[in-house]
Amino acid sequence: MYPFIAGAAAPNTSQGYTSEDSRYCGPGTLDETLVKGKIVFCDYDSNADGPVEAGAIGAVFQSGRHKDYAFAYGLPLSNLNLDDGRIVFDYVNTTENPTATIFKTNVEENQFAPFVVSFSSRGPNPVTADILKPDLTAPGVDILAAWSEALPLTETEDDTRVVSYNIISGTSMSCPHATGAAAYVKSFHPTWSPAAIKSALMTTAFPMSSENNIEAEFAYGAGHINPALAARPGLIYDAGEIDYVKFLCGQGYSPKQIKLITESNTKCSEVTNEAVWDLNYPSFALSTTPGDSVTRVFHRTVTNVGSPVSTYKAVVNAPPGLIIQVQPSVLSFESLGQKQSFTVTIGAQLGNSMVSGSLIWDDGVHQVRSPVVAYASLLE
């Protein structure tokens, strides 16, 4: 047990700090003579530079920020939510000689996993409202990752600890997982296009629940990446350069703008905004203004990469308020590489919210799943 003191320690008045400053434990705001050798309570979530600088041996932070990921500090630290923090704060200020102990982190299985962490970006797509983003999600939180021994463990001054591995969260972690999964799929199918590989990853992803992410598909897209299934997706939604050029034309890109992307001279024919719905994408999204109803027709083509002779039936999951019609509802294949086209008509009556379902092509072995999302867009 160590002496416990609130962060509202007497400030260094020569620096012009007040007790209001010191309660947040910023650098230079704490009185070393009061804090040194103690655990300090701070009314804010920071990188702990202030307590380290003042000689504290530990810190307790209270903050309204999400606590769904971990990161390293320059000293032992416990990060509390506002409710728990208020209890501890009252204890420090009403006890004559408060004490505290910070124990080692105890990692437990998270019953809500997988879910999308609070700092991850959410949809809808601000550029093209009728393309669902994100596409899918991959592991990116509390990842045990290699760490350069040329760098300290934290950015805290005087932190000289050197480690070979660290716990890291962010896109820098999820991106390698997704890249590795794509490389894994390509090792089985070296001639597949990027669009085909993306399709395989999306249509075989683990479905996720809106119970843990209220933004639903705008948080996790098609779901959580599943590399083992992605290597044998059954069907793929493929697309080539010309498909994306038509899409860009439909979005109003000029030939000059498209040339910057394709490095070739392209003339846009009479292509309308419907090109966005006909891009051979493995998901379906449609938007409208709040309070309106919306109906869209999507044209899709799938390529058989599963069993040479197979029959897929359309399985539609549509909650109240969402209508999904597939024509034809049965696709029969007689060889590998054979393509079949179909249309999906989606209708929805929306308030100020979203509604989502799915379309699954099922042959009894493969379940080729695509998310379907209709939502009220506030974008102009």
BAVEX-242653 format. One record per residue (C-alpha): residue number from 1; x, y, z; residue in three letters. Coordinates in steps of 0.1 Angstrom, whole numbers, padded with zeros to 4 digits. Layout:
N
+-----+-------+-------+-------+------+
:  nr :     X :     Y :     Z : rest :
+-----+-------+-------+-------+------+
: NUM :     X :     Y :     Z :  ala :
...
+-----+-------+-------+-------+------+
//
This chain:
380
+-----+-------+-------+-------+------+
:  nr :     X :     Y :     Z : rest :
+-----+-------+-------+-------+------+
:   1 :  0000 :  0000 :  0000 :  met :
:   2 :  0013 :  0035 : -0009 :  tyr :
:   3 :  0002 :  0070 :  0001 :  pro :
:   4 : -0025 :  0082 : -0022 :  phe :
:   5 : -0029 :  0119 : -0030 :  ile :
:   6 : -0053 :  0139 : -0052 :  ala :
:   7 : -0038 :  0156 : -0082 :  gly :
:   8 : -0049 :  0190 : -0068 :  ala :
:   9 : -0016 :  0192 : -0051 :  ala :
:  10 : -0001 :  0226 : -0044 :  ala :
:  11 :  0011 :  0239 : -0077 :  pro :
:  12 :  0044 :  0255 : -0086 :  asn :
:  13 :  0031 :  0291 : -0083 :  thr :
:  14 :  0062 :  0305 : -0099 :  ser :
:  15 :  0050 :  0289 : -0132 :  gln :
:  16 :  0016 :  0305 : -0128 :  gly :
:  17 : -0003 :  0272 : -0124 :  tyr :
:  18 : -0034 :  0269 : -0102 :  thr :
:  19 : -0049 :  0241 : -0083 :  ser :
:  20 : -0073 :  0237 : -0112 :  glu :
:  21 : -0044 :  0230 : -0134 :  asp :
:  22 : -0028 :  0205 : -0111 :  ser :
:  23 : -0059 :  0184 : -0107 :  arg :
:  24 : -0054 :  0174 : -0144 :  tyr :
:  25 : -0017 :  0164 : -0136 :  cys :
:  26 : -0002 :  0181 : -0167 :  gly :
:  27 :  0035 :  0185 : -0170 :  pro :
:  28 :  0048 :  0211 : -0146 :  gly :
:  29 :  0016 :  0215 : -0126 :  thr :
:  30 :  0024 :  0191 : -0097 :  leu :
:  31 :  0044 :  0199 : -0066 :  asp :
:  32 :  0072 :  0173 : -0064 :  glu :
:  33 :  0075 :  0177 : -0026 :  thr :
:  34 :  0039 :  0165 : -0022 :  leu :
:  35 :  0037 :  0139 : -0050 :  val :
:  36 :  0071 :  0122 : -0050 :  lys :
:  37 :  0069 :  0086 : -0038 :  gly :
:  38 :  0031 :  0085 : -0039 :  lys :
:  39 :  0002 :  0074 : -0061 :  ile :
:  40 : -0015 :  0105 : -0075 :  val :
:  41 : -0052 :  0108 : -0085 :  phe :
:  42 : -0057 :  0128 : -0117 :  cys :
:  43 : -0090 :  0141 : -0130 :  asp :
:  44 : -0080 :  0135 : -0167 :  tyr :
:  45 : -0067 :  0109 : -0190 :  asp :
:  46 : -0032 :  0118 : -0203 :  ser :
:  47 :  0001 :  0102 : -0211 :  asn :
:  48 :  0012 :  0105 : -0174 :  ala :
:  49 :  0041 :  0128 : -0181 :  asp :
:  50 :  0031 :  0151 : -0152 :  gly :
:  51 :  0031 :  0124 : -0125 :  pro :
:  52 :  0064 :  0109 : -0138 :  val :
:  53 :  0080 :  0143 : -0139 :  glu :
:  54 :  0069 :  0150 : -0103 :  ala :
:  55 :  0083 :  0116 : -0090 :  gly :
:  56 :  0050 :  0098 : -0085 :  ala :
:  57 :  0053 :  0060 : -0083 :  ile :
:  58 :  0018 :  0055 : -0097 :  gly :
:  59 : -0013 :  0072 : -0109 :  ala :
:  60 : -0050 :  0068 : -0111 :  val :
:  61 : -0069 :  0086 : -0139 :  phe :
:  62 : -0106 :  0091 : -0143 :  gln :
:  63 : -0119 :  0100 : -0177 :  ser :
:  64 : -0151 :  0097 : -0198 :  gly :
:  65 : -0131 :  0083 : -0227 :  arg :
:  66 : -0137 :  0047 : -0238 :  his :
:  67 : -0116 :  0020 : -0221 :  lys :
:  68 : -0118 : -0006 : -0248 :  asp :
:  69 : -0081 : -0007 : -0256 :  tyr :
:  70 : -0048 : -0007 : -0236 :  ala :
:  71 : -0016 :  0012 : -0240 :  phe :
:  72 :  0017 :  0016 : -0221 :  ala :
:  73 :  0024 :  0044 : -0196 :  tyr :
:  74 :  0056 :  0056 : -0180 :  gly :
:  75 :  0046 :  0043 : -0146 :  leu :
:  76 :  0020 :  0019 : -0130 :  pro :
:  77 : -0014 :  0033 : -0137 :  leu :
:  78 : -0051 :  0025 : -0134 :  ser :
:  79 : -0076 :  0042 : -0158 :  asn :
:  80 : -0111 :  0045 : -0144 :  leu :
:  81 : -0145 :  0055 : -0158 :  asn :
:  82 : -0162 :  0086 : -0143 :  leu :
:  83 : -0184 :  0066 : -0120 :  asp :
:  84 : -0156 :  0045 : -0104 :  asp :
:  85 : -0133 :  0076 : -0105 :  gly :
:  86 : -0158 :  0096 : -0085 :  arg :
:  87 : -0159 :  0070 : -0058 :  ile :
:  88 : -0121 :  0070 : -0056 :  val :
:  89 : -0119 :  0108 : -0057 :  phe :
:  90 : -0143 :  0109 : -0027 :  asp :
:  91 : -0122 :  0084 : -0008 :  tyr :
:  92 : -0091 :  0104 : -0013 :  val :
:  93 : -0107 :  0137 : -0001 :  asn :
:  94 : -0126 :  0122 :  0029 :  thr :
:  95 : -0099 :  0099 :  0043 :  thr :
:  96 : -0072 :  0112 :  0066 :  glu :
:  97 : -0044 :  0090 :  0053 :  asn :
:  98 : -0056 :  0074 :  0020 :  pro :
:  99 : -0036 :  0046 :  0005 :  thr :
: 100 : -0037 :  0026 : -0027 :  ala :
: 101 : -0022 : -0003 : -0045 :  thr :
: 102 : -0020 : -0008 : -0083 :  ile :
: 103 : -0019 : -0045 : -0092 :  phe :
: 104 : -0006 : -0060 : -0124 :  lys :
: 105 : -0031 : -0061 : -0153 :  thr :
: 106 : -0053 : -0092 : -0153 :  asn :
: 107 : -0064 : -0101 : -0188 :  val :
: 108 : -0098 : -0118 : -0191 :  glu :
: 109 : -0117 : -0132 : -0221 :  glu :
: 110 : -0139 : -0105 : -0235 :  asn :
: 111 : -0174 : -0119 : -0240 :  gln :
: 112 : -0183 : -0091 : -0264 :  phe :
: 113 : -0155 : -0098 : -0289 :  ala :
: 114 : -0152 : -0093 : -0317 :  pro :
: 115 : -0164 : -0057 : -0318 :  phe :
: 116 : -0151 : -0025 : -0334 :  val :
: 117 : -0131 : -0004 : -0311 :  val :
: 118 : -0143 :  0032 : -0302 :  ser :
: 119 : -0115 :  0050 : -0321 :  phe :
: 120 : -0122 :  0032 : -0354 :  ser :
: 121 : -0138 :  0053 : -0381 :  ser :
: 122 : -0174 :  0047 : -0390 :  arg :
: 123 : -0195 :  0049 : -0421 :  gly :
: 124 : -0215 :  0060 : -0440 :  pro :
: 125 : -0192 :  0067 : -0470 :  asn :
: 126 : -0190 :  0105 : -0472 :  pro :
: 127 : -0178 :  0105 : -0509 :  val :
: 128 : -0201 :  0078 : -0525 :  thr :
: 129 : -0231 :  0073 : -0502 :  ala :
: 130 : -0242 :  0041 : -0520 :  asp :
: 131 : -0210 :  0022 : -0515 :  ile :
: 132 : -0209 :  0006 : -0481 :  leu :
: 133 : -0179 :  0014 : -0460 :  lys :
: 134 : -0161 : -0001 : -0442 :  pro :
: 135 : -0158 : -0033 : -0462 :  asp :
: 136 : -0150 : -0055 : -0432 :  leu :
: 137 : -0130 : -0055 : -0400 :  thr :
: 138 : -0098 : -0073 : -0389 :  ala :
: 139 : -0080 : -0077 : -0356 :  pro :
: 140 : -0064 : -0044 : -0346 :  gly :
: 141 : -0068 : -0040 : -0308 :  val :
: 142 : -0043 : -0050 : -0281 :  asp :
: 143 : -0021 : -0068 : -0306 :  ile :
: 144 :  0012 : -0083 : -0294 :  leu :
: 145 :  0035 : -0069 : -0320 :  ala :
: 146 :  0072 : -0065 : -0326 :  ala :
: 147 :  0087 : -0033 : -0313 :  trp :
: 148 :  0120 : -0017 : -0322 :  ser :
: 149 :  0146 : -0018 : -0294 :  glu :
: 150 :  0159 :  0015 : -0308 :  ala :
: 151 :  0128 :  0032 : -0293 :  leu :
: 152 :  0116 :  0034 : -0257 :  pro :
: 153 :  0085 :  0017 : -0246 :  leu :
: 154 :  0066 :  0050 : -0242 :  thr :
: 155 :  0071 :  0087 : -0252 :  glu :
: 156 :  0075 :  0097 : -0216 :  thr :
: 157 :  0107 :  0115 : -0209 :  glu :
: 158 :  0134 :  0094 : -0191 :  asp :
: 159 :  0115 :  0062 : -0199 :  asp :
: 160 :  0145 :  0040 : -0209 :  thr :
: 161 :  0127 :  0006 : -0209 :  arg :
: 162 :  0136 : -0015 : -0240 :  val :
: 163 :  0113 : -0043 : -0252 :  val :
: 164 :  0112 : -0065 : -0282 :  ser :
: 165 :  0074 : -0067 : -0282 :  tyr :
: 166 :  0046 : -0042 : -0273 :  asn :
: 167 :  0008 : -0041 : -0271 :  ile :
: 168 : -0004 : -0019 : -0299 :  ile :
: 169 : -0038 : -0009 : -0313 :  ser :
: 170 : -0048 :  0008 : -0345 :  gly :
: 171 : -0049 :  0006 : -0382 :  thr :
: 172 : -0012 : -0002 : -0382 :  ser :
: 173 : -0023 : -0035 : -0366 :  met :
: 174 : -0055 : -0044 : -0385 :  ser :
: 175 : -0039 : -0035 : -0419 :  cys :
: 176 : -0012 : -0063 : -0416 :  pro :
: 177 : -0039 : -0088 : -0406 :  his :
: 178 : -0060 : -0079 : -0437 :  ala :
: 179 : -0030 : -0078 : -0460 :  thr :
: 180 : -0018 : -0112 : -0447 :  gly :
: 181 : -0052 : -0126 : -0453 :  ala :
: 182 : -0053 : -0112 : -0488 :  ala :
: 183 : -0018 : -0127 : -0495 :  ala :
: 184 : -0030 : -0160 : -0481 :  tyr :
: 185 : -0060 : -0161 : -0505 :  val :
: 186 : -0037 : -0151 : -0534 :  lys :
: 187 : -0014 : -0180 : -0526 :  ser :
: 188 : -0042 : -0203 : -0535 :  phe :
: 189 : -0055 : -0182 : -0564 :  his :
: 190 : -0025 : -0163 : -0579 :  pro :
: 191 : -0045 : -0151 : -0610 :  thr :
: 192 : -0073 : -0135 : -0590 :  trp :
: 193 : -0078 : -0098 : -0592 :  ser :
: 194 : -0078 : -0075 : -0562 :  pro :
: 195 : -0115 : -0072 : -0565 :  ala :
: 196 : -0119 : -0110 : -0565 :  ala :
: 197 : -0097 : -0113 : -0534 :  ile :
: 198 : -0117 : -0085 : -0516 :  lys :
: 199 : -0149 : -0103 : -0526 :  ser :
: 200 : -0136 : -0136 : -0511 :  ala :
: 201 : -0127 : -0118 : -0478 :  leu :
: 202 : -0160 : -0100 : -0475 :  met :
: 203 : -0184 : -0128 : -0484 :  thr :
: 204 : -0168 : -0153 : -0460 :  thr :
: 205 : -0164 : -0129 : -0430 :  ala :
: 206 : -0178 : -0138 : -0396 :  phe :
: 207 : -0212 : -0119 : -0393 :  pro :
: 208 : -0211 : -0094 : -0364 :  met :
: 209 : -0239 : -0081 : -0342 :  ser :
: 210 : -0253 : -0046 : -0337 :  ser :
: 211 : -0257 : -0055 : -0300 :  glu :
: 212 : -0220 : -0046 : -0295 :  asn :
: 213 : -0218 : -0019 : -0322 :  asn :
: 214 : -0249 :  0002 : -0326 :  ile :
: 215 : -0236 :  0015 : -0359 :  glu :
: 216 : -0240 : -0020 : -0372 :  ala :
: 217 : -0225 : -0024 : -0408 :  glu :
: 218 : -0213 :  0012 : -0406 :  phe :
: 219 : -0189 : -0001 : -0379 :  ala :
: 220 : -0179 : -0035 : -0393 :  tyr :
: 221 : -0191 : -0038 : -0429 :  gly :
: 222 : -0194 : -0074 : -0440 :  ala :
: 223 : -0180 : -0087 : -0407 :  gly :
: 224 : -0149 : -0100 : -0391 :  his :
: 225 : -0122 : -0114 : -0414 :  ile :
: 226 : -0120 : -0152 : -0418 :  asn :
: 227 : -0090 : -0162 : -0439 :  pro :
: 228 : -0096 : -0199 : -0437 :  ala :
: 229 : -0130 : -0196 : -0454 :  leu :
: 230 : -0118 : -0168 : -0478 :  ala :
: 231 : -0095 : -0193 : -0496 :  ala :
: 232 : -0126 : -0212 : -0508 :  arg :
: 233 : -0155 : -0187 : -0511 :  pro :
: 234 : -0175 : -0206 : -0537 :  gly :
: 235 : -0185 : -0175 : -0557 :  leu :
: 236 : -0167 : -0142 : -0562 :  ile :
: 237 : -0178 : -0108 : -0574 :  tyr :
: 238 : -0151 : -0098 : -0597 :  asp :
: 239 : -0144 : -0064 : -0613 :  ala :
: 240 : -0118 : -0050 : -0637 :  gly :
: 241 : -0104 : -0016 : -0647 :  glu :
: 242 : -0133 : -0009 : -0671 :  ile :
: 243 : -0158 : -0015 : -0643 :  asp :
: 244 : -0142 :  0011 : -0621 :  tyr :
: 245 : -0138 :  0036 : -0650 :  val :
: 246 : -0176 :  0033 : -0656 :  lys :
: 247 : -0181 :  0039 : -0619 :  phe :
: 248 : -0160 :  0070 : -0619 :  leu :
: 249 : -0177 :  0083 : -0650 :  cys :
: 250 : -0211 :  0078 : -0633 :  gly :
: 251 : -0198 :  0097 : -0603 :  gln :
: 252 : -0190 :  0127 : -0625 :  gly :
: 253 : -0153 :  0124 : -0629 :  tyr :
: 254 : -0139 :  0141 : -0660 :  ser :
: 255 : -0117 :  0123 : -0685 :  pro :
: 256 : -0088 :  0144 : -0672 :  lys :
: 257 : -0094 :  0133 : -0636 :  gln :
: 258 : -0097 :  0097 : -0647 :  ile :
: 259 : -0065 :  0099 : -0666 :  lys :
: 260 : -0047 :  0108 : -0634 :  leu :
: 261 : -0058 :  0075 : -0620 :  ile :
: 262 : -0056 :  0052 : -0651 :  thr :
: 263 : -0028 :  0069 : -0670 :  glu :
: 264 : -0048 :  0064 : -0702 :  ser :
: 265 : -0072 :  0084 : -0723 :  asn :
: 266 : -0108 :  0076 : -0713 :  thr :
: 267 : -0140 :  0090 : -0727 :  lys :
: 268 : -0171 :  0087 : -0706 :  cys :
: 269 : -0201 :  0075 : -0726 :  ser :
: 270 : -0237 :  0081 : -0715 :  glu :
: 271 : -0232 :  0067 : -0680 :  val :
: 272 : -0254 :  0079 : -0652 :  thr :
: 273 : -0251 :  0077 : -0614 :  asn :
: 274 : -0267 :  0042 : -0616 :  glu :
: 275 : -0231 :  0030 : -0623 :  ala :
: 276 : -0225 :  0031 : -0586 :  val :
: 277 : -0253 :  0005 : -0580 :  trp :
: 278 : -0240 : -0017 : -0609 :  asp :
: 279 : -0204 : -0017 : -0598 :  leu :
: 280 : -0199 : -0055 : -0592 :  asn :
: 281 : -0194 : -0050 : -0554 :  tyr :
: 282 : -0199 : -0077 : -0528 :  pro :
: 283 : -0222 : -0055 : -0507 :  ser :
: 284 : -0254 : -0035 : -0513 :  phe :
: 285 : -0261 :  0000 : -0500 :  ala :
: 286 : -0287 :  0026 : -0508 :  leu :
: 287 : -0294 :  0060 : -0493 :  ser :
: 288 : -0322 :  0085 : -0493 :  thr :
: 289 : -0332 :  0116 : -0474 :  thr :
: 290 : -0348 :  0112 : -0440 :  pro :
: 291 : -0384 :  0102 : -0441 :  gly :
: 292 : -0384 :  0091 : -0477 :  asp :
: 293 : -0388 :  0057 : -0492 :  ser :
: 294 : -0362 :  0043 : -0516 :  val :
: 295 : -0360 :  0015 : -0542 :  thr :
: 296 : -0329 :  0005 : -0561 :  arg :
: 297 : -0321 : -0022 : -0587 :  val :
: 298 : -0286 : -0037 : -0585 :  phe :
: 299 : -0271 : -0058 : -0612 :  his :
: 300 : -0245 : -0083 : -0602 :  arg :
: 301 : -0224 : -0111 : -0617 :  thr :
: 302 : -0208 : -0139 : -0598 :  val :
: 303 : -0181 : -0163 : -0610 :  thr :
: 304 : -0181 : -0199 : -0599 :  asn :
: 305 : -0149 : -0208 : -0580 :  val :
: 306 : -0163 : -0236 : -0559 :  gly :
: 307 : -0177 : -0270 : -0572 :  ser :
: 308 : -0177 : -0273 : -0610 :  pro :
: 309 : -0213 : -0285 : -0610 :  val :
: 310 : -0233 : -0266 : -0583 :  ser :
: 311 : -0266 : -0249 : -0576 :  thr :
: 312 : -0269 : -0219 : -0554 :  tyr :
: 313 : -0302 : -0207 : -0538 :  lys :
: 314 : -0307 : -0171 : -0527 :  ala :
: 315 : -0314 : -0168 : -0489 :  val :
: 316 : -0327 : -0134 : -0480 :  val :
: 317 : -0326 : -0120 : -0445 :  asn :
: 318 : -0347 : -0088 : -0444 :  ala :
: 319 : -0361 : -0073 : -0412 :  pro :
: 320 : -0393 : -0052 : -0412 :  pro :
: 321 : -0389 : -0021 : -0432 :  gly :
: 322 : -0365 : -0037 : -0458 :  leu :
: 323 : -0376 : -0056 : -0489 :  ile :
: 324 : -0350 : -0077 : -0508 :  ile :
: 325 : -0360 : -0094 : -0541 :  gln :
: 326 : -0336 : -0115 : -0561 :  val :
: 327 : -0341 : -0125 : -0597 :  gln :
: 328 : -0334 : -0153 : -0605 :  pro :
: 329 : -0334 : -0168 : -0570 :  ser :
: 330 : -0314 : -0199 : -0582 :  val :
: 331 : -0281 : -0200 : -0600 :  leu :
: 332 : -0269 : -0232 : -0616 :  ser :
: 333 : -0233 : -0237 : -0627 :  phe :
: 334 : -0218 : -0264 : -0649 :  glu :
: 335 : -0181 : -0255 : -0648 :  ser :
: 336 : -0155 : -0236 : -0629 :  leu :
: 337 : -0151 : -0200 : -0641 :  gly :
: 338 : -0187 : -0199 : -0653 :  gln :
: 339 : -0204 : -0166 : -0647 :  lys :
: 340 : -0241 : -0160 : -0638 :  gln :
: 341 : -0258 : -0126 : -0635 :  ser :
: 342 : -0288 : -0116 : -0614 :  phe :
: 343 : -0306 : -0085 : -0601 :  thr :
: 344 : -0314 : -0075 : -0566 :  val :
: 345 : -0343 : -0050 : -0560 :  thr :
: 346 : -0341 : -0034 : -0526 :  ile :
: 347 : -0368 : -0012 : -0511 :  gly :
: 348 : -0370 :  0006 : -0478 :  ala :
: 349 : -0391 :  0031 : -0459 :  gln :
: 350 : -0367 :  0052 : -0437 :  leu :
: 351 : -0370 :  0077 : -0409 :  gly :
: 352 : -0338 :  0090 : -0395 :  asn :
: 353 : -0321 :  0057 : -0392 :  ser :
: 354 : -0308 :  0026 : -0410 :  met :
: 355 : -0320 : -0009 : -0416 :  val :
: 356 : -0298 : -0038 : -0426 :  ser :
: 357 : -0301 : -0074 : -0438 :  gly :
: 358 : -0282 : -0098 : -0460 :  ser :
: 359 : -0282 : -0118 : -0492 :  leu :
: 360 : -0266 : -0153 : -0490 :  ile :
: 361 : -0260 : -0176 : -0520 :  trp :
: 362 : -0260 : -0211 : -0505 :  asp :
: 363 : -0252 : -0244 : -0523 :  asp :
: 364 : -0251 : -0265 : -0492 :  gly :
: 365 : -0213 : -0261 : -0488 :  val :
: 366 : -0206 : -0225 : -0494 :  his :
: 367 : -0225 : -0195 : -0479 :  gln :
: 368 : -0216 : -0164 : -0500 :  val :
: 369 : -0229 : -0136 : -0478 :  arg :
: 370 : -0234 : -0099 : -0487 :  ser :
: 371 : -0246 : -0072 : -0464 :  pro :
: 372 : -0276 : -0051 : -0475 :  val :
: 373 : -0279 : -0016 : -0459 :  val :
: 374 : -0305 :  0011 : -0465 :  ala :
: 375 : -0302 :  0043 : -0446 :  tyr :
: 376 : -0312 :  0079 : -0443 :  ala :
: 377 : -0284 :  0101 : -0454 :  ser :
: 378 : -0278 :  0136 : -0441 :  leu :
: 379 : -0252 :  0144 : -0467 :  leu :
: 380 : -0260 :  0171 : -0492 :  glu :
+-----+-------+-------+-------+------+
//
